[in-house]
Amino acid sequence: MKGIMKKVIEVIGIIIFIIVVFIIGVLFFMLFIPAVPNHYVNEVKTDGKIESQYLQMGHCKVASFKKDGSELIKKYYVYYPEELEYNNKKYPVIIVLNGTGILPKKYKALFKHLTSCGFVVIGNDDGNAGSGQSADESMNFIISENKNHKSVLYGKLDLDNIGITGHSQGGAGVLSAISIMEHKDKYKTAVVLSPTHEETAHQFGWNYDLTQIATPLLMIAGTEGEFETQAVIPLEKMSKMYNKITSSKVMLRRKGADHGQMLYSADGYVTAWFLYYLRSNTFASQAFIGDSPEIIENQLYQDQKIDLKRN
């Protein structure tokens, strides 16, 4: 009997060990699986010439480096056009704030795409981006690197053309950065993707103030899934947020896109927005301004609202 019990215990131990190894393997896989498909620029459906053009990779070859940050930031991830190393041009900058659990290593493809279109793109490892603090630290980092003669970015950053974007909690962080944080006036423009709506954000301590926003703002959300449309950013709450903002603004929703997909599904228009505001690209501007802005005609989007002053 003792021998049988010992055998049973051994078998149970092996089963438990296998289960633990399996769980660890799944967690490890989930930690590193990309949140943005590596080839999303070839996979996302488009329905407009401007959206299609700016979803594709740009002409710039991409280089990158990492640098240690504060206890909050941990590491900065810097993507830049390789040509920056051997010319005298200055490049506009885009700060990226993370959604919950989605750190830069999980959406490298998005960083590379924006960089290929002529931007220096800065991310970090802050897991609580909603407060806006990591945005301020990233701004300080940009200013410091531009002054640091040992940095590849020395004198190469266009500090008059800085944008910021974020998804989900990162979207709330953007709204904090451009409304209540120290460097709010340094941003030329901003994009929020499925931002945590005002009531929930404030419950978490992400205390942005929509009435204080002076930065031109693009807001995009999805129409698919209860988490996106009921928990994170219901249409009625998105519209209420939009109406509180007095700066130039655009709002639209991507049909059939769930919360996770909103990180990249509208990237053609996100890129066009930044090209318009940070590089004065007139073709890109036609997505949002004029007698018939492309976003109004695009059948992949709905609930469009536009209130823009010319850039």
C-alpha positions as CSV (number, residue, x, y, z in Angstrom):
1,M,0.0,0.0,0.0
2,K,2.8,2.4,0.9
3,G,4.4,1.7,-2.5
4,I,1.2,2.4,-4.3
5,M,0.7,5.7,-2.4
6,K,4.3,6.7,-3.1
7,K,3.7,6.0,-6.8
8,V,0.5,8.1,-6.8
9,I,2.2,11.0,-5.1
10,E,5.0,10.8,-7.6
11,V,2.5,10.9,-10.5
12,I,0.6,13.8,-9.0
13,G,3.9,15.7,-8.5
14,I,4.8,15.1,-12.1
15,I,1.4,16.3,-13.3
16,I,1.7,19.5,-11.1
17,F,5.2,20.1,-12.4
18,I,3.9,19.8,-16.0
19,I,1.1,22.2,-15.3
20,V,3.4,24.7,-13.7
21,V,5.8,24.5,-16.6
22,F,2.9,24.9,-19.1
23,I,1.6,28.0,-17.2
24,I,5.0,29.6,-17.1
25,G,5.4,28.9,-20.8
26,V,2.1,30.5,-21.6
27,L,2.9,33.6,-19.5
28,F,6.4,33.8,-21.1
29,F,4.7,33.6,-24.6
30,M,2.1,36.2,-23.7
31,L,4.9,38.5,-22.4
32,F,6.7,38.5,-25.7
33,I,4.1,37.9,-28.4
34,P,3.7,41.2,-30.3
35,A,0.6,43.3,-29.6
36,V,1.0,44.7,-33.2
37,P,1.5,42.2,-36.1
38,N,5.0,42.6,-37.6
39,H,3.5,43.0,-41.0
40,Y,0.4,45.0,-40.2
41,V,1.1,47.6,-42.8
42,N,0.4,44.9,-45.4
43,E,-2.5,43.4,-43.6
44,V,-4.8,46.2,-42.4
45,K,-7.6,47.1,-44.8
46,T,-7.9,50.6,-46.0
47,D,-10.5,52.6,-48.0
48,G,-8.9,55.9,-48.9
49,K,-5.8,57.0,-50.9
50,I,-4.3,59.0,-48.0
51,E,-5.0,56.2,-45.5
52,S,-3.5,53.6,-47.8
53,Q,-0.4,55.7,-48.6
54,Y,0.5,56.5,-45.1
55,L,-0.1,53.0,-43.8
56,Q,2.8,51.9,-45.9
57,M,6.4,52.1,-44.8
58,G,8.1,55.4,-45.5
59,H,11.5,55.9,-47.3
60,C,13.7,56.2,-44.2
61,K,15.8,53.3,-43.0
62,V,15.3,52.8,-39.3
63,A,17.9,52.7,-36.5
64,S,17.4,52.5,-32.8
65,F,19.0,52.5,-29.3
66,K,18.0,52.0,-25.7
67,K,19.0,54.1,-22.7
68,D,18.5,53.7,-19.0
69,G,15.9,56.0,-17.4
70,S,14.5,56.6,-14.0
71,E,12.9,54.1,-11.6
72,L,9.6,55.0,-13.3
73,I,10.8,54.9,-16.9
74,K,13.3,52.0,-16.6
75,K,14.4,52.3,-20.2
76,Y,13.9,54.6,-23.1
77,Y,13.5,53.1,-26.6
78,V,14.6,55.5,-29.3
79,Y,13.9,54.9,-33.0
80,Y,15.3,57.4,-35.5
81,P,15.9,57.7,-39.3
82,E,19.4,56.3,-39.9
83,E,20.1,59.3,-42.2
84,L,20.0,61.5,-39.1
85,E,23.5,60.3,-38.4
86,Y,25.1,62.0,-41.4
87,N,23.1,65.1,-42.3
88,N,22.3,68.4,-40.7
89,K,18.5,68.2,-40.7
90,K,16.3,68.4,-37.6
91,Y,13.5,65.8,-37.2
92,P,10.1,66.1,-35.5
93,V,9.6,63.9,-32.4
94,I,6.7,61.6,-31.3
95,I,6.4,60.4,-27.7
96,V,4.5,57.1,-27.3
97,L,2.8,56.2,-24.0
98,N,1.9,52.5,-23.3
99,G,-1.4,50.9,-22.8
100,T,-1.7,48.6,-19.7
101,G,0.7,45.7,-20.1
102,I,1.8,46.7,-23.6
103,L,5.4,47.8,-23.4
104,P,7.5,48.9,-26.4
105,K,9.0,45.4,-27.0
106,K,5.4,44.3,-27.9
107,Y,4.8,46.8,-30.6
108,K,8.1,47.5,-32.3
109,A,6.5,47.4,-35.7
110,L,4.5,50.6,-34.9
111,F,7.6,52.4,-33.8
112,K,9.4,51.4,-37.0
113,H,6.6,52.5,-39.2
114,L,6.4,56.0,-37.7
115,T,10.1,56.3,-37.8
116,S,10.3,55.3,-41.5
117,C,8.1,58.3,-42.2
118,G,10.7,60.7,-40.9
119,F,10.0,61.0,-37.2
120,V,12.2,60.3,-34.1
121,V,10.0,58.1,-31.9
122,I,10.5,57.7,-28.1
123,G,9.0,55.0,-26.0
124,N,9.6,53.8,-22.4
125,D,8.8,51.0,-20.0
126,D,6.4,52.9,-17.7
127,G,3.6,50.5,-16.8
128,N,1.4,53.3,-15.4
129,A,1.4,55.8,-18.2
130,G,-2.1,57.2,-17.4
131,S,-0.7,59.7,-14.9
132,G,1.2,61.6,-17.5
133,Q,4.4,61.5,-15.5
134,S,6.3,59.4,-18.0
135,A,5.4,61.9,-20.7
136,D,7.0,64.7,-18.8
137,E,10.1,62.6,-18.1
138,S,10.3,61.7,-21.8
139,M,10.1,65.4,-22.7
140,N,13.0,66.1,-20.4
141,F,14.9,63.2,-22.0
142,I,14.3,64.7,-25.5
143,I,15.5,68.1,-24.4
144,S,18.5,66.6,-22.7
145,E,19.5,64.4,-25.6
146,N,19.3,67.3,-28.0
147,K,21.8,69.1,-25.9
148,N,24.1,66.1,-25.3
149,H,27.1,66.3,-27.7
150,K,27.7,62.6,-27.1
151,S,24.2,61.6,-28.3
152,V,23.4,60.7,-31.9
153,L,20.4,63.0,-31.4
154,Y,22.6,66.0,-30.6
155,G,21.1,69.1,-32.3
156,K,18.9,66.8,-34.5
157,L,15.6,67.2,-32.8
158,D,13.0,69.7,-33.9
159,L,11.7,70.8,-30.5
160,D,9.1,73.0,-32.1
161,N,7.4,70.0,-33.6
162,I,6.8,67.4,-30.9
163,G,3.7,65.1,-30.9
164,I,2.4,62.5,-28.5
165,T,0.3,59.4,-28.8
166,G,-1.0,56.6,-26.6
167,H,-3.5,53.7,-26.6
168,S,-5.9,52.8,-23.8
169,Q,-4.3,53.8,-20.5
170,G,-1.6,55.5,-22.7
171,G,-4.4,57.5,-24.2
172,A,-5.4,58.7,-20.8
173,G,-1.7,59.6,-20.2
174,V,-1.7,61.7,-23.4
175,L,-4.7,63.6,-22.2
176,S,-3.0,64.2,-18.8
177,A,0.2,65.2,-20.6
178,I,-1.5,67.9,-22.7
179,S,-3.8,69.2,-20.0
180,I,-2.3,69.1,-16.5
181,M,1.4,68.3,-16.8
182,E,4.3,70.7,-16.7
183,H,5.2,70.3,-20.4
184,K,1.7,70.5,-21.7
185,D,2.5,73.6,-23.9
186,K,5.4,71.9,-25.6
187,Y,3.2,69.5,-27.7
188,K,2.3,70.6,-31.2
189,T,-0.3,67.9,-31.6
190,A,-1.6,64.7,-30.0
191,V,-3.4,61.4,-30.9
192,V,-5.4,59.2,-28.5
193,L,-6.4,55.7,-29.5
194,S,-9.3,54.2,-27.4
195,P,-8.4,56.3,-24.4
196,T,-9.8,55.3,-21.0
197,H,-12.9,57.5,-20.7
198,E,-13.0,60.3,-18.2
199,E,-15.0,58.8,-15.3
200,T,-13.0,55.6,-15.2
201,A,-9.7,57.4,-15.7
202,H,-10.3,59.7,-12.8
203,Q,-11.2,56.7,-10.6
204,F,-7.7,55.3,-11.4
205,G,-6.1,58.7,-10.5
206,W,-5.5,59.7,-14.2
207,N,-6.9,63.1,-13.6
208,Y,-6.7,64.8,-17.0
209,D,-8.8,67.9,-17.6
210,L,-10.3,68.1,-21.0
211,T,-11.3,71.7,-20.6
212,Q,-7.6,72.7,-20.4
213,I,-6.5,71.1,-23.6
214,A,-5.1,73.6,-26.2
215,T,-3.3,71.0,-28.4
216,P,-4.9,69.8,-31.7
217,L,-6.2,66.4,-30.9
218,L,-7.2,63.3,-32.9
219,M,-9.4,60.8,-31.1
220,I,-10.0,57.3,-32.6
221,A,-11.8,54.3,-31.1
222,G,-13.3,51.0,-32.3
223,T,-16.8,49.7,-32.6
224,E,-16.2,46.0,-31.7
225,G,-16.4,44.2,-28.4
226,E,-17.9,45.0,-25.0
227,F,-14.6,45.9,-23.5
228,E,-14.0,48.6,-26.1
229,T,-17.5,49.9,-26.5
230,Q,-18.8,49.6,-23.0
231,A,-15.9,49.6,-20.5
232,V,-13.1,51.7,-22.1
233,I,-14.7,54.2,-24.4
234,P,-18.5,54.0,-25.0
235,L,-19.6,56.3,-27.9
236,E,-21.7,58.5,-25.6
237,K,-18.8,59.1,-23.3
238,M,-16.4,59.7,-26.2
239,S,-18.8,62.3,-27.6
240,K,-19.1,63.9,-24.2
241,M,-15.3,64.1,-23.9
242,Y,-15.0,65.5,-27.4
243,N,-17.5,68.3,-26.7
244,K,-15.5,69.4,-23.6
245,I,-12.4,70.0,-25.7
246,T,-12.1,73.5,-27.1
247,S,-8.9,73.1,-29.2
248,S,-8.9,71.8,-32.8
249,K,-10.2,68.3,-32.7
250,V,-11.3,65.3,-34.8
251,M,-13.2,62.2,-33.6
252,L,-14.0,59.0,-35.5
253,R,-14.4,55.2,-34.8
254,R,-13.0,52.3,-36.8
255,K,-15.7,49.8,-37.8
256,G,-15.2,46.3,-36.6
257,A,-12.0,47.0,-34.6
258,D,-11.7,45.8,-31.0
259,H,-9.7,47.3,-28.3
260,G,-6.4,45.6,-29.1
261,Q,-6.7,46.2,-32.8
262,M,-7.1,49.9,-32.2
263,L,-3.4,50.1,-31.4
264,Y,-2.6,49.8,-35.1
265,S,-5.8,49.6,-37.3
266,A,-6.1,53.3,-37.8
267,D,-2.3,53.9,-38.2
268,G,-2.7,55.3,-41.7
269,Y,-4.6,58.3,-40.4
270,V,-2.5,58.5,-37.2
271,T,0.6,58.9,-39.5
272,A,-1.2,61.3,-41.8
273,W,-2.2,63.4,-38.8
274,F,1.4,63.7,-37.5
275,L,2.7,64.4,-41.0
276,Y,0.2,67.2,-41.3
277,Y,0.9,68.9,-38.0
278,L,4.6,68.1,-37.5
279,R,5.8,68.2,-41.1
280,S,3.2,70.5,-42.8
281,N,2.3,67.8,-45.3
282,T,-0.5,69.2,-47.5
283,F,-1.5,65.9,-49.0
284,A,-1.9,64.3,-45.6
285,S,-4.0,67.2,-44.4
286,Q,-6.7,66.4,-47.0
287,A,-7.7,63.4,-44.8
288,F,-9.0,65.9,-42.3
289,I,-9.6,69.3,-43.9
290,G,-11.2,70.8,-47.0
291,D,-14.6,70.4,-48.7
292,S,-14.6,66.6,-48.5
293,P,-12.1,65.3,-45.9
294,E,-11.2,61.7,-46.7
295,I,-12.2,60.4,-43.2
296,I,-15.8,61.4,-43.9
297,E,-15.9,59.4,-47.1
298,N,-14.0,56.4,-45.8
299,Q,-16.5,53.5,-45.4
300,L,-14.3,51.8,-42.7
301,Y,-15.1,54.6,-40.2
302,Q,-18.2,56.1,-38.6
303,D,-19.3,58.7,-36.1
304,Q,-16.9,61.3,-37.6
305,K,-16.7,64.8,-36.1
306,I,-14.4,67.5,-37.3
307,D,-13.7,70.9,-35.7
308,L,-10.3,72.1,-37.1
309,K,-8.7,75.4,-37.6
310,R,-6.1,75.3,-40.4
311,N,-2.6,74.4,-39.3
